[in-house]
Amino acid sequence: MNNKIQKVNELCYGKFISLYDLEYKNKLNENKHWTVATRKDKEAVEDFYLNQNEDKVDAVGICAYHVRYKKLVIIKQFRVPINDYIYEVPAGLVDKGDKDILESVKRELKEETGAVDFNIKPVCVYSVKGKTRVNDNATKESFGMLYAAEIFSFEEIHSEIEKIVLSDDLIRQWTYPLIQPKLISEAKKRGYL
């Protein structure tokens, strides 16, 4: 298959999402444009569209468990796209400045829960495809790495997180109701929770 996408132009850079214009040729050999909104930087977008390299894991999800209380650790935070508070497993993006994915996991766990004493273990790679409450793109697939965390102690959090919830059961109002309960179930099935 010949790559018909000719060029990637950055339209707008944002801290969490950026816009790119993809110049391509259609079957009539006409020049066309397609706008893409993504959390990836220009280098990663070019690598995917121009070099046809596969997407890499760019996010982490963490199924966290408080050891002393024997409860799941879930976060509640405000999500602008839905103008409401929502529940999530601790998660986040792999930052370019992180030396490796493990550093991303530790950073996100501390930022979102205040965990200071914890053990983490990799569980599996996961993917999310299709429309969600915070993503309108029905065809976009993103990949993440799931980790399990045993938390022994917290400190006060200094982030956008509204609160930490310790729970015996799954919460109903998830940001991603089709994936987050499955991630927790997978971590349990593999003996991490």
C-alpha contacts under 8 A as a table, 3 or more apart, distances in Angstrom:
res1	aa1	res2	aa2	distance
3	N	6	Q	7.61
3	N	50	L	6.98
3	N	52	Q	7.93
4	K	24	Y	5.40
4	K	25	K	5.51
4	K	26	N	7.48
5	I	22	L	6.63
5	I	23	E	5.79
5	I	24	Y	4.09
5	I	25	K	6.67
5	I	49	Y	6.81
5	I	50	L	6.50
6	Q	22	L	7.48
6	Q	23	E	5.50
6	Q	24	Y	5.26
6	Q	25	K	7.58
6	Q	50	L	7.13
7	K	22	L	5.91
7	K	23	E	5.14
7	K	24	Y	7.18
7	K	46	E	7.98
7	K	50	L	7.36
8	V	20	Y	6.48
8	V	21	D	5.83
8	V	22	L	4.82
8	V	23	E	6.43
8	V	42	K	7.78
8	V	45	V	7.64
8	V	46	E	6.33
9	N	20	Y	5.45
9	N	21	D	5.02
9	N	22	L	6.47
9	N	23	E	7.92
10	E	13	Y	7.07
10	E	18	S	7.74
10	E	19	L	6.23
10	E	20	Y	4.48
10	E	21	D	6.34
10	E	42	K	6.90
11	L	18	S	7.60
11	L	19	L	5.27
11	L	20	Y	5.14
11	L	21	D	6.45
12	C	18	S	5.48
12	C	19	L	5.04
12	C	20	Y	7.03
13	Y	17	I	6.98
13	Y	18	S	4.52
13	Y	19	L	6.54
14	G	17	I	5.06
14	G	18	S	5.02
15	K	18	S	7.65
16	F	39	R	5.69
17	I	37	A	6.63
17	I	38	T	5.37
17	I	39	R	4.26
17	I	40	K	7.28
18	S	37	A	5.67
18	S	38	T	5.56
18	S	39	R	6.05
18	S	40	K	7.35
18	S	41	D	7.44
19	L	35	T	6.80
19	L	36	V	5.66
19	L	37	A	4.58
19	L	38	T	6.58
20	Y	35	T	5.66
20	Y	36	V	5.19
20	Y	37	A	6.51
20	Y	42	K	7.95
21	D	33	H	6.31
21	D	34	W	5.66
21	D	35	T	4.63
21	D	36	V	6.39
22	L	33	H	5.49
22	L	34	W	5.07
22	L	35	T	6.20
22	L	36	V	7.32
23	E	31	N	6.90
23	E	32	K	5.81
23	E	33	H	4.73
23	E	34	W	6.72
24	Y	31	N	5.78
24	Y	32	K	5.30
24	Y	33	H	6.19
24	Y	34	W	7.88
25	K	28	L	7.56
25	K	29	N	5.11
25	K	30	E	5.21
25	K	31	N	4.73
25	K	32	K	5.85
26	N	29	N	5.16
26	N	30	E	5.48
26	N	31	N	6.77
26	N	32	K	6.81
27	K	30	E	7.38
40	K	44	A	5.96
40	K	45	V	6.34
41	D	44	A	5.49
41	D	45	V	6.33
42	K	45	V	5.02
42	K	46	E	6.05
43	E	46	E	5.22
43	E	47	D	6.08
44	A	47	D	4.95
44	A	48	F	6.16
45	V	48	F	5.19
45	V	49	Y	6.06
45	V	50	L	7.98
46	E	49	Y	5.24
46	E	50	L	5.16
46	E	51	N	6.83
47	D	50	L	5.69
47	D	51	N	4.92
47	D	52	Q	6.38
47	D	53	N	5.85
48	F	51	N	5.81
48	F	52	Q	4.78
48	F	53	N	4.87
48	F	54	E	6.14
48	F	55	D	6.44
49	Y	52	Q	5.28
49	Y	53	N	7.59
55	D	142	S	7.54
55	D	143	F	7.52
56	K	143	F	6.68
57	V	125	V	7.90
57	V	142	S	7.49
57	V	143	F	4.75
57	V	144	G	4.94
57	V	145	M	6.55
58	D	93	L	5.82
58	D	94	V	5.17
58	D	142	S	7.58
58	D	143	F	6.26
58	D	144	G	5.89
59	A	91	A	7.29
59	A	92	G	5.57
59	A	93	L	4.21
59	A	94	V	5.26
59	A	143	F	6.64
59	A	144	G	4.46
59	A	145	M	6.45
60	V	91	A	5.38
60	V	92	G	5.54
60	V	93	L	6.29
60	V	94	V	6.98
60	V	101	I	7.93
60	V	104	S	7.47
60	V	105	V	6.38
60	V	144	G	5.08
60	V	145	M	4.85
60	V	146	L	5.84
60	V	147	Y	7.33
61	G	89	V	6.68
61	G	90	P	6.13
61	G	91	A	4.31
61	G	92	G	6.80
61	G	105	V	7.94
61	G	144	G	6.78
61	G	145	M	6.25
61	G	146	L	4.79
61	G	147	Y	6.20
62	I	89	V	6.07
62	I	90	P	5.32
62	I	91	A	5.84
62	I	105	V	7.51
62	I	109	L	7.44
62	I	146	L	5.80
62	I	147	Y	4.77
62	I	148	A	5.53
62	I	149	A	6.60
63	C	72	L	7.58
63	C	73	V	7.55
63	C	89	V	6.10
63	C	90	P	7.16
63	C	146	L	7.45
63	C	147	Y	6.22
63	C	148	A	4.76
63	C	149	A	6.15
63	C	183	L	7.35
63	C	184	I	5.91
63	C	187	A	6.99
63	C	193	L	7.86
64	A	72	L	5.88
64	A	73	V	5.18
64	A	74	I	7.51
64	A	89	V	7.46
64	A	90	P	7.54
64	A	148	A	5.75
64	A	149	A	4.53
64	A	150	E	6.01
64	A	151	I	6.85
64	A	193	L	7.89
65	Y	70	K	6.68
65	Y	71	K	5.62
65	Y	72	L	4.49
65	Y	73	V	5.45
65	Y	148	A	7.82
65	Y	149	A	6.13
65	Y	150	E	5.10
65	Y	151	I	5.96
65	Y	193	L	6.53
66	H	69	Y	5.64
66	H	70	K	5.47
66	H	71	K	5.43
66	H	72	L	6.30
66	H	73	V	6.42
66	H	150	E	5.95
66	H	151	I	4.75
66	H	152	F	6.17
66	H	153	S	8.00
66	H	166	L	7.71
67	V	70	K	5.06
67	V	71	K	7.31
67	V	150	E	6.06
67	V	151	I	5.94
67	V	152	F	5.78
68	R	152	F	6.80
70	K	168	D	7.84
71	K	166	L	5.54
71	K	167	S	5.19
71	K	168	D	5.20
72	L	165	V	7.94
72	L	166	L	5.49
72	L	167	S	5.15
72	L	168	D	6.23
72	L	169	D	7.67
73	V	89	V	7.34
73	V	113	T	7.99
73	V	164	I	6.78
73	V	165	V	5.85
73	V	166	L	4.88
73	V	167	S	6.66
74	I	87	Y	6.68
74	I	88	E	5.87
74	I	89	V	5.16
74	I	90	P	6.73
74	I	164	I	5.91
74	I	165	V	5.04
74	I	166	L	6.32
74	I	167	S	7.39
75	I	87	Y	5.62
75	I	88	E	5.41
75	I	89	V	6.17
75	I	90	P	6.34
75	I	112	E	7.16
75	I	113	T	7.12
75	I	161	I	6.84
75	I	162	E	7.55
75	I	163	K	6.03
75	I	164	I	4.69
75	I	165	V	5.89
76	K	85	Y	6.47
76	K	86	I	5.55
76	K	87	Y	4.55
76	K	88	E	6.51
76	K	161	I	6.20
76	K	162	E	5.46
76	K	163	K	5.36
76	K	164	I	6.31
76	K	165	V	7.21
77	Q	85	Y	5.26
77	Q	86	I	5.65
77	Q	87	Y	6.61
77	Q	88	E	7.95
77	Q	160	E	6.87
77	Q	161	I	4.78
77	Q	162	E	4.93
77	Q	163	K	7.09
78	F	83	N	7.15
78	F	84	D	5.61
78	F	85	Y	4.19
78	F	86	I	6.27
78	F	160	E	7.81
78	F	161	I	7.46
78	F	162	E	7.17
79	R	82	I	5.93
79	R	83	N	5.89
79	R	84	D	5.81
79	R	85	Y	6.05
79	R	86	I	6.81
80	V	83	N	4.75
80	V	84	D	6.97
81	P	133	R	7.54
81	P	134	V	5.81
82	I	133	R	6.99
82	I	134	V	7.23
86	I	173	Q	6.09
86	I	174	W	5.93
86	I	175	T	5.72
87	Y	171	I	7.14
87	Y	173	Q	6.01
87	Y	174	W	4.82
87	Y	175	T	6.06
88	E	91	A	7.77
88	E	174	W	5.79
88	E	175	T	6.06
88	E	176	Y	7.69
88	E	180	Q	7.23
89	V	180	Q	6.93
90	P	108	E	7.01
90	P	109	L	6.27
90	P	112	E	6.11
90	P	113	T	7.28
91	A	105	V	7.87
91	A	108	E	6.28
91	A	109	L	7.42
91	A	112	E	7.88
92	G	104	S	7.86
92	G	105	V	7.99
92	G	108	E	6.05
93	L	104	S	7.39
94	V	98	D	6.95
94	V	101	I	6.39
94	V	104	S	5.45
95	D	98	D	5.40
95	D	104	S	6.87
96	K	99	K	7.93
98	D	101	I	7.06
98	D	103	E	5.92
98	D	104	S	6.09
99	K	103	E	6.47
100	D	103	E	5.50
100	D	104	S	6.82
101	I	104	S	4.98
101	I	105	V	6.39
102	L	105	V	5.07
102	L	106	K	6.33
103	E	106	K	5.21
103	E	107	R	6.07
104	S	107	R	5.12
104	S	108	E	6.04
105	V	108	E	5.27
105	V	109	L	6.02
105	V	147	Y	7.77
106	K	109	L	5.23
106	K	110	K	6.21
107	R	110	K	5.35
107	R	111	E	6.03
108	E	111	E	5.03
108	E	112	E	5.85
109	L	112	E	5.44
109	L	113	T	5.74
109	L	114	G	7.03
109	L	115	A	6.32
110	K	113	T	5.48
110	K	114	G	4.53
110	K	115	A	4.81
110	K	116	V	6.42
110	K	157	I	7.84
111	E	114	G	5.84
111	E	115	A	7.98
111	E	157	I	6.62
111	E	158	H	7.07
111	E	159	S	6.22
112	E	157	I	6.99
112	E	159	S	6.76
112	E	160	E	7.98
112	E	161	I	6.17
113	T	154	F	7.19
113	T	157	I	6.37
113	T	161	I	7.98
113	T	164	I	6.35
114	G	154	F	5.01
114	G	155	E	4.96
114	G	156	E	5.73
114	G	157	I	4.71
114	G	158	H	7.84
115	A	118	F	6.72
115	A	151	I	6.42
115	A	152	F	7.69
115	A	153	S	5.86
115	A	154	F	4.23
115	A	155	E	6.32
116	V	151	I	7.92
116	V	152	F	7.86
116	V	153	S	5.94
116	V	154	F	5.47
116	V	155	E	6.59
117	D	151	I	6.15
117	D	152	F	5.33
117	D	153	S	5.26
117	D	154	F	7.13
118	F	149	A	6.54
118	F	150	E	5.41
118	F	151	I	4.37
118	F	152	F	5.61
118	F	153	S	7.28
119	N	149	A	5.54
119	N	150	E	5.19
119	N	151	I	6.71
120	I	147	Y	6.53
120	I	148	A	5.59
120	I	149	A	4.36
120	I	150	E	6.48
121	K	147	Y	5.52
121	K	148	A	5.33
121	K	149	A	6.54
122	P	145	M	7.48
122	P	146	L	6.24
122	P	147	Y	4.40
122	P	148	A	6.38
123	V	145	M	7.60
123	V	146	L	5.39
123	V	147	Y	5.09
123	V	148	A	6.46
123	V	187	A	6.47
123	V	190	R	7.71
123	V	192	Y	7.91
124	C	145	M	5.98
124	C	146	L	5.31
124	C	147	Y	7.26
125	V	143	F	7.08
125	V	144	G	5.77
125	V	145	M	4.42
125	V	146	L	5.90
126	Y	143	F	5.77
126	Y	144	G	5.29
126	Y	145	M	6.04
126	Y	146	L	6.78
127	S	141	E	6.55
127	S	142	S	5.50
127	S	143	F	4.33
127	S	144	G	6.05
128	V	141	E	5.50
128	V	142	S	5.43
128	V	143	F	6.54
128	V	179	I	7.41
129	K	138	A	6.98
129	K	139	T	6.44
129	K	140	K	5.64
129	K	141	E	4.16
129	K	142	S	6.52
130	G	135	N	7.72
130	G	136	D	7.66
130	G	137	N	6.12
130	G	138	A	3.88
130	G	139	T	5.37
130	G	140	K	6.06
130	G	141	E	6.84
131	K	134	V	7.82
131	K	135	N	5.43
131	K	136	D	4.99
131	K	137	N	5.54
131	K	138	A	4.67
131	K	139	T	7.86
132	T	135	N	4.99
132	T	136	D	6.55
132	T	175	T	7.99
132	T	176	Y	6.47
133	R	136	D	7.65
133	R	175	T	6.43
133	R	176	Y	6.88
134	V	175	T	7.67
135	N	138	A	8.00
137	N	140	K	5.65
146	L	183	L	7.38
148	A	187	A	6.71
148	A	192	Y	6.13
148	A	193	L	7.35
151	I	154	F	7.74
157	I	161	I	7.70
161	I	164	I	7.70
167	S	170	L	7.19
167	S	171	I	7.99
170	L	181	P	6.98
171	I	174	W	6.71
172	R	177	P	7.76
173	Q	177	P	7.25
174	W	177	P	4.89
174	W	180	Q	7.19
176	Y	179	I	5.61
176	Y	180	Q	5.82
177	P	180	Q	5.92
177	P	181	P	6.71
178	L	181	P	6.90
178	L	182	K	7.15
179	I	182	K	5.16
179	I	183	L	6.23
180	Q	183	L	5.07
180	Q	184	I	6.42
181	P	184	I	5.19
181	P	185	S	6.10
182	K	185	S	4.87
182	K	186	E	6.01
183	L	186	E	5.11
183	L	187	A	6.28
184	I	187	A	5.17
184	I	188	K	6.22
185	S	188	K	5.07
185	S	189	K	6.00
186	E	189	K	4.98
186	E	190	R	6.19
187	A	190	R	5.26
187	A	191	G	6.39
187	A	192	Y	5.28
187	A	193	L	6.12
188	K	191	G	5.06
188	K	192	Y	5.52
188	K	193	L	4.79
189	K	192	Y	7.63
